[in-house]
Amino acid sequence: MIEAVIFDVDGVMIDSLESNAEFFSELFNKTGHEPLTAEQYRPYFHHNMKKVIQLHTSIEDEEEINRIWELGKNLVVRDRSFPSAMPDLEKTIIELSKNYRLGIVTSRIRDSIFKIPDLVAMQNYFKVVVAYEDTDKHKPDPTPLLLAGKKLGILPENCVYVGDTHVDVQAAKSAGMKSILFAQHNAFSADASTDQLAKLPEIIKG
């Protein structure tokens, strides 16, 4: 029986491909590296900031990666567009909150989550937020999801994770949680899939 619904942020709650690409392009420009376009960023979309830095720059020096990451934590990009909430997000969150405890597990740094205007009004619906800084291991490792379940006080088998990539499905499976892939097609053998958030209550209820 599902008691908790845990959400990824990027690609599930918010449409952030373009705005994330703008952020990384500015970060790389400021640190002397080649900026990237949204299409160049697309393969990196499911990775955390440190991994994107490593992949795009091919830097192997951990100290240099950390230096760029620290700059990224505090970087404010002028005229950067904010990501927008996915259709029906707020309505779906409110509906789910009536029957389930809600949480977030994301590879974003914590300070960036509720600076997104469309998410501010929904902040209080989430009982637990596990961000990049909260664990040493990150998705597809199950550690962040297991931490969220522990903080919610709910067994993994009674939780479902909603994500948009194979990394999210793998993390959920490794944690012993159900998975819902937010995509047009169930390409990664999740327990269910949908590309409409409004359908989540019906899917989870089963």
KAVEN-V36942 format. One record per residue. D_FIRST is the distance of its C-alpha to the first C-alpha in Angstrom with 1 decimal. Layout:
d_first: [D_FIRST & D_FIRST]
//
This chain:
d_first: [0.0 & 3.8 & 6.4 & 9.4 & 11.5 & 14.5 & 17.6 & 20.8 & 23.9 & 26.7 & 26.2 & 22.9 & 23.7 & 27.4 & 30.0 & 32.0 & 33.8 & 37.2 & 37.1 & 35.9 & 38.7 & 41.2 & 40.1 & 40.5 & 43.8 & 45.2 & 44.0 & 45.7 & 48.8 & 49.2 & 48.9 & 51.3 & 49.0 & 48.7 & 46.6 & 44.1 & 43.2 & 39.8 & 40.1 & 41.1 & 38.1 & 35.6 & 35.1 & 34.4 & 31.9 & 28.8 & 30.8 & 31.3 & 34.8 & 36.3 & 35.4 & 36.8 & 40.0 & 40.4 & 39.8 & 42.1 & 44.9 & 44.8 & 45.5 & 44.9 & 46.2 & 43.2 & 45.4 & 46.2 & 42.6 & 41.7 & 44.7 & 43.7 & 40.1 & 41.4 & 43.5 & 40.5 & 38.5 & 41.3 & 42.5 & 42.9 & 43.8 & 46.2 & 45.4 & 42.1 & 39.8 & 36.5 & 33.4 & 32.0 & 28.5 & 26.8 & 27.1 & 24.7 & 23.2 & 23.9 & 22.7 & 19.4 & 18.9 & 19.9 & 17.5 & 14.4 & 15.6 & 15.4 & 11.6 & 10.7 & 12.7 & 14.8 & 16.7 & 19.4 & 20.5 & 23.8 & 27.0 & 29.1 & 31.0 & 29.7 & 32.7 & 32.4 & 29.0 & 29.8 & 33.4 & 32.3 & 33.3 & 30.5 & 27.8 & 29.7 & 28.6 & 24.8 & 25.2 & 24.0 & 20.6 & 19.6 & 19.0 & 19.6 & 21.9 & 22.7 & 25.9 & 28.4 & 30.2 & 27.3 & 27.1 & 29.8 & 27.8 & 26.3 & 24.2 & 24.0 & 23.8 & 20.2 & 21.8 & 21.3 & 17.5 & 17.2 & 19.4 & 17.3 & 14.2 & 16.6 & 18.2 & 15.1 & 14.3 & 10.8 & 10.2 & 10.7 & 8.0 & 5.6 & 8.3 & 10.0 & 13.8 & 16.1 & 19.5 & 22.6 & 24.1 & 23.9 & 23.9 & 20.6 & 18.9 & 20.6 & 19.6 & 15.9 & 16.3 & 18.5 & 16.1 & 13.3 & 11.2 & 10.5 & 13.6 & 15.0 & 18.8 & 20.7 & 23.6 & 25.5 & 24.8 & 22.1 & 24.8 & 22.8 & 20.2 & 17.2 & 14.0 & 15.2 & 18.2 & 20.0 & 23.1 & 22.3 & 20.2 & 20.3 & 18.1 & 15.1 & 13.5 & 13.8 & 12.7 & 9.4 & 8.8 & 9.7]
//
